[in-house]
Amino acid sequence: MLKQKGAIAADRIRRITGFSIGPFGGLQWAEPGLTDKEKVRRFLIFLEDRRVLYNPDALEVRSQVEESVKQIRETCVGTLQELGEGDFAVVPIRAIQQACRRFQDESHMVFRLLMTCPHMNDPNAGFFTALGAMRATIGYQVALLAGHYDLEVSEQLARILPFDIDQ
């Protein structure tokens, strides 16, 4: 409990922006900004609404997937701008950003199956392979963020976590 009181006191001291002397003197306070935990919570809430992360493959529409991945990247940039350089969340969010970039680079690759049957060549193989890799990377990073900041993960987003949280 002593550490917690010390942390509260330190937070109050950091918020002092000025003081005045006299009969109506006092301290001037800055309103506290969002904590790192709150910034990460908002980021995870955004990801919860990205169906690209957990929809069955049969429901995915390439143009919608590409737009959603672009929005994830943009949100990564915004969240990174709000965080301090040494904050824990920076590395996982950069990994999510990189996974999205990699998806955008690799989703148009064409894989030729090692079979002689022409009907076995799937033009969407690169897209779905890149999608699966992106989901796996993001799932791992979400697990790191949720664990470090002690945050709940929605049922939808939990589908891409690297383990079964019910066990």
N, C-alpha and C positions, 0 to 999 in steps of 0.2 A: 504494500500500500504506500510505503514511503516513496518509492520510485515514481508511482503514479502521481502523487501530490507534487513531486519535484518537476515532473513533466508538465503538469498543469501550470505551475508557477513560471516555468521557463517559457511556455506558450504565451502567458499574459505579458511577460516582460518583452517578448519580441513584438507584441502588438502595440506597444507604446510608441506614439509618433511625436509626442510633444508634451509640454507641461506649461502651466502658467502659475504665477504667484500673485497673491492678493486676496481680497475678501471672497472673490468668486473663482479662485484658482483651482487647478486640478490637473488631471492627466487627460491627454487626448489619446483615444484608442483607434486603431485600425480594425475594421471588421475582418474577422478571420476568413481566409479563403478556404477552398475545398481541401480536405486532407487527401493524401495519396490514395488512401483506401476508398474514399468517395469517388475520386477520379477513375480508379480501376473499376469500381462498381458500375459507374455510368458506362464505361467502355464495354463491360460484360453485358449490360442490359442492351446496348446497341447490337452486340453480336447475337444475342438471343433472337433478334428479329431477322437475322440473315438466314433465310431458308436454304441458301446455297450450301450452308455448312451441314445440314442434316436431312434435307429432302431426299427421298428415294431417287436414284438416278433416272428412272423412267419419267419423273416429273420435271426434270431440269430442261430449261429452254436456254440454249447457248447465249443468246443476246441478254437475257435476264441475268444469267450467271455472271457474264462479263461485267455488266453494270454493277451488280452487287459486290463483286470482288474489287472493282474500282472504288466503291463507297467504303469498303473496309480499309483499303489503303489510305484513303483520305482521312478517315477517322483515326487511323494509327498516327498519321502526321499530326493531327490536331491534339491528340492525347499526349504524344511525345513532346510537343511544344509546351504543354502545361506542367510536365514533370521536370524535376530537377535531374541533372546529368547523372548523379550517382544513385538515383532511386532504383529499387529492386525491379519495378515494373518496366523499366526502359528496355532491358534485354529481351524479355518475352514479347513485348509489343513490337520491337524491331524484328524479331523472328517471325511474327505474324505478318508484318509488312513484307518481309523478304519472301515468305511463302506465297503471298498474293502476287508478287512480282514474278516469281518463278512460274506460277500457274499461267499468268498472262504470256510468258515467253514460251512455255511448253505445251499449252493446250492446243496449239495448231499443228503440232508435229504429227506426222503420218507414220504409223507403225505398219510394217508389212509382216504379217504372221509367217512363220517358217513352215508354210504349207503350200502345196502346189495347187490347191483349189482356189480359183479366183474369188469365189463367193465368201471365202473365209477372211478376206482382207476387210477390216472394219475401219472406215474413215473417221469414226469417233473414238477410236482407241486412245489416241493421244489426249483428247479432251478429258475422258473419264479417268485415265491414269493420272493426269495432272490434278484433276479434281480430288481424287482419293489422297494423293500425296499432300495437297494443301490442307484438306480436312484433318489428316493425321497430325500434321505439324501444329495446326491451330489448336486442336484438341489437347495436345501435350502442353502447349503454352497456357491455355485456359486453366488447365489443372494446376500448373505452377502458380499462376496469379491467384486463383481461388484459395489454394492452400496457404500461400504466404499471407494473404490479407484476410483470411478466415471469412470468405464470402460464399454464399449459396450460389449454385449454378442451376439454371432452369432445367426442367426435364428435357426440353428440346436440345439445348446446348450440351447437356450431359451425354447425349448420344455419341458425341465425337471424342469424349474423354478416353484416355488410353486404358481405362480399367472400369470395372463395374462397381459403381459406388454403393450399390445395395448389398454387396457381400461383405 
